[in-house]
């Protein structure tokens, strides 16, 4: 019997903690794979990590899970940027860590400038660290390209440098040596990946994520200019753009395996109510509204542009077979229940502090998981039981 469902697995806090695999992950994938190590159902790994290549993350997962994971099964926070072809020919400033230039080129961007290259071209901009200040006045910079947009891949190492230089680029309309009389507004387009305020590594408490960096940038820009920082796109979980892309990869995987049954249901397994659960529930709302062919979708007005495109695409896609995206919350990462895992989701204490991004409205129902289980192995067993799958 071919599967009519697929899994979207978060990585940190669900399958691994930092660099250490969780024991439940191997148990789960022994259930998901057949005797020869091939998956019996379509699986996509949906992570907000973005400081590596898809191929590198696939190798990490293969080692952690004990089976072969292909790059086509991995969605990093920035993977959907390959859909934003209208920016691929522009000169883009890229911020983050890891192989940011290679990632940008792999996504289709032809002309990129790193924070480090910008700092070297304009050494007077980076003034916080006294040891890096130039001892003598440098000659004027010549031949440096005008920046036409900004890609925020993930949290950088030196926050003060990136915050300063990104702000300089926005205030100067892409030419940090320019002396503009007025602040340009609207500012240059910004494409931001990964809105997670926090993430779980080996430490006992959650660590600052890229969402915390975005929060700093937004507040600095508003304090300096009196205006709101706007995003051309916010991708990574919980953006529906990312879940739409994940659905596409699940369906392509099923097609490649020769499974004839249409994929009807998605099970999104995560550890972060404000990211994994919120995103899955928001996408479930889009799926339901698209089926009813109604426009009353819950979405933030500020994030309306990319979100509306996803909704309209779903509504107009007559061949879209997916009916639901259920959220399954595990207790091995960011989310920790008080006491035993309750039998009913309604019995959980409601999260009162919204850790989600500014441009996504807080709706308590969106952070309430369809199911709460102890770990990823329990999540797989739950989905198998619901699907009557041996």
N, C-alpha and C positions, 0 to 999 in steps of 0.2 A: 504494500500500500504506500504510494508516494506521499510525502508529507504535505500538509496544507498549511503549515506554520513555519516560522523561523525565529531565531533568537538574535537579539541585539545585546551584546555583553559589554558593559563598562569594564575597564581593566584595573586601575588602581583602587584598592579597597574591595574588589570583587574577586579577581583572579590572583592578584599579587598585592603585597604591601611594600612599596618601594621596589627593591630588587628581589624580594623574597616571595616565591609562589606560595599561595595558601593551599593547605592540604585538600580542602573541599573542591578546589578547581580541578585537580587531577581526577578525583572521583567523578565529578560531573562529566568530564570529557571521555571517561571510559564508558559512560552511559550513552553519550552522543555519538561515539564512533563504533564502527563494526569491527570484526576480528582483524581486518587488514589495516585498521587505523584511519579509514575514510569516514567522514562525517555522514550520518544518516539523515540529517536535516540541515537546511541552510543556516549558516552562522556568520554574523558580522561582528567585529570587535570595534566598538564605538567609544573612542576615548577622546578626552579633551586635551591630551598631551599633544604637543606640536613641535618639540625641540629635537626631533629626529626625522629620519626618512621612513616612509612606509615599509620599505624592505627591511630596515633595521628593527622596527617594531615587530614585524612578522617573525624575524629570527628569534627575538626575545620571547615571543609568545610560544613559538614552536618548542623552544627549550623548556619553558616553564610548564607547558601542558603535556609534553611528551607526544605530540603529533605534528604533522606538517601544516603550517599556516601560511597561506600565500598573501602577498601584499594586496591583492584584490579583495581580501576579506577584512582589511584594516582601514578604518576611517579615522584619521587624525583630525584635530580641530580645524585645520586649514584645508582639508581635502576638497570641500565643495568650492573653493576659490577657483578651481579650473572652469567652473560654470560662468565666472564673471569676466568673460572675454572682452568686454568693452574697456577694461583697464589694462589688458595684457600688453599693449603697445606704449603705455605711458612710462615715464621714469618714476619709479616708486621707491620711497625710503622704506627699508625693512628693519623692524626691531624685534628683538627676542634673543634666544641663544641657540646653540647648535648650528646645523648647516642651513642657515636662513637663506643664503643666496641660492644654494642648490635646490632647496624646497621651492623657492619662488620660480626658478627656471623650470622645474619639473611641472609646476602648475600652469605654465604657459606665459609667465611674465618675462618680457624680453630685456628690459632695462631696469636694473635694481642698484640701489646705493645702500650700503650698510651704515649703521650709526657710527661704527669705527672709522669708516672712510670719510664720513661727514666731519667727524671730530678732528681727523688729521688734516682735512682740507681747511677747516676753520678752527685753529687751535685756541683762539681767544674765547670761544663759546663755552668750553668746559672748565669752569673756574672753581668748583667746590673742593676738589682734591688739590691742595697746594703743591704736592710733589709733581703733579702733571701740568702745572701752569708753565707756559713758555718763559724762559729767563730773559729773552730779548723779544722785541716787537717783531713778529714774522712779516715777511713780504706779503703784499696783497695776493689773494687767491685768483687764479685765472683758469678758464676752461672748464670749470666744474659745472655739470649740467643743472638746469633748473628742475627742481623736484615737483612732480605733478600729482602726487598722492602718497598715502602712508599705509603700510601693511603692518599691523601689530600681531605678530605670530604668537607671542607668549611673553611671560615675565622675563625681563632682562636680568643681567647680573648686577650692573651698576644702575640702580634706579634713578639716582640723581642726574646722571649723565643723559640717560634716555629721556627722562621727563623734560629736562632743559632743552635738549636739541629738537625734540618733536615739537615742543611749544614754539621754539625759534622758527622752525619750518612753517608752522601754521600762521604765525604772526607776520612772516615775511613773504607769504605766498610762494614759498618754495625756493627763495633766494636769500639765504641768511645774511648776506652783505648789504641787502637793500635797506634803505631808510624810508619806510612808508609813512606817510602822514596819518593815514587812518588804518585801523585794523581791518584786514580783508574779511568780509563775511557775506555769503557763506564761505567757510574756509575750504581748503583742499579736501578731496574725498578721503575718508578713513575707512579701511576694511579691518575689522577686529575679529580675532579668533580666540575662543575660549573665554567664557565669562565667569568661570568658577572663582568665587571669592576665596574658597578654602579647598584643600585637597589633603589626602591622608597618606603619609609616608611611614617610615619606621617609628617616628616619634609618637609619644602618647597622645599628643594633642594635634589637631589639624594645622597645616602650614598655609601661609599666604599663597594664593593662586594669582592668575593673571587678572581675574576680576578685581582684586585689590589694587593692582597697578592701574587698571582702567579707572577705578574710583579716584585715585590720586590725580591722574591726568585730567579727568572731567572737572574736578574741583579746582585744580590750579588754573585751567583755562577759563572757567567761569569767574574765579576771583580776579584774574588779570584783566579780562575783557568785559565782564558783566553779561556775557552771552553763553548759551548752552553749546557744549560740544556735540556735534551731530555725527552719526555713523552712516556711511553709505550701505554698510552691511555688518551685521553681527552674526557670526556663525560659530559652529560648535554647539554642543548641548547648552541650553534647551531650545535652540532655534529650530523651527519646523523645516527650514532649508536643509539642515543636517539630517533630520529624520527622513525627509523625502529622498535624499541621496542614499541613505542606508536601505530604504525600501527597494530602490532601484537595484542596488547591489545584491540584495537577497533574491530578488526575482531573476536577475541574470545568473546567479549561482544555481538556482533551481533549474533554469533552462539548460545550462551547461551540463548538469548532471543527468539531463533527460527525464526529470520528474515532470510528469504531465499535469498533475493536479495544480490548479491555480493556488497561489499563496493567499490565504484568507486572513490569518491572524499573525501578529507580531508580539513577541514577549520581550520587553526591555528590562534587563536585570541591572540594577545599579545600587550604589551605597549612599548617594547624596540626594536627599529629598528636593533640594533647591535646584538641582541640575538634572539628574537622571529621571526622577519621578515627575518633576514639573514638565520636562521636555516630552516624555512619553505621553503624559496626560493631555498636554496641549496638542500634540500631534493626533491623538485619539479624537479630540474635539474637531480637528480639521477633517479627519476621515469621516466622522459622523455627519458633519455639516455638508461635506461634498456629496455624500450619498443622498441627503435630503434636498440637495440643490438649493440651499438657502444661503443667504449672505450674512446671517447673524452669528459670526464667529467671534469668540473671545480672543481679542488680540490688543496689544498696546498700540495706541495711535502713533507713538513716536517710532515704533519698530514696524510700522504698517507696510512700508514699501516692499522689502524682501518677503515678509510674511504673506502679504496679499498675493504676490506672484505665486507662491506655493499653493495657496488656497484655490486660486483661479485655475492653476494647472491641474489640480486634483479634480475640481468640479467639471472641467472640460475633458478629462481623460476617461473616455467611455470604457477603456479596457482595464481600468484600475480595479484589481480584484480584492485588494486588501481592505478588510472591513473594520479592523480594530488594532490597537496597539496598547497592550496591557502592561502596566508598570509593576515590577516586582522589586521590593526593597529588601536588601540583605543587611545584616548587622555586623559585618566584618570590616567596616571602614568608617566613613564620616558619621553615619547614623548609628547611635547606640541607644537601645531602648532602656527605659528605667524599669529594671526587673525583667521578668520573663517576657518572651514575645507573646503578645495577646493573640487570642484566637480570631478576633474580629478587628479589622482595620479601624473601625469606628472607636474602639476602646483606646486607641493610642492618644497620648497627649499631643494636642495640636501644636505644631511649630509656630511660635508667635513672632519670632524675629525673621524678617524676610532677607535672606542672603542673596537673592537673585539680583540680576542687573537692573539698573535704573529704568531701562526702557521696556522692561517686562512687568506688567502690572501684577500686584499681589492678589491672587485668588486662592483662598485657603483650600479649595477643593483640588487645586492643581498640585499641591504638595502632599496630598493624601494618596498613598500608594494603593493600587488595586489589591495587592497582597504583601504581607510582611513575613519573611522567613529568616531562618538563622544564617544560611550561607548559600552559595551558588549551587551546590549539589541539591539542596532542598528546593531551590528555584526550578531546576531542571525537572526534578521529580513532580513538582506541582504542575508544571506545564504538560508533562507527559500524561498525568492523570486527567487533566482537563481535556486533552486531545484523545484520550483513550488509546494511547500509544504505548506499546510494550517496550 
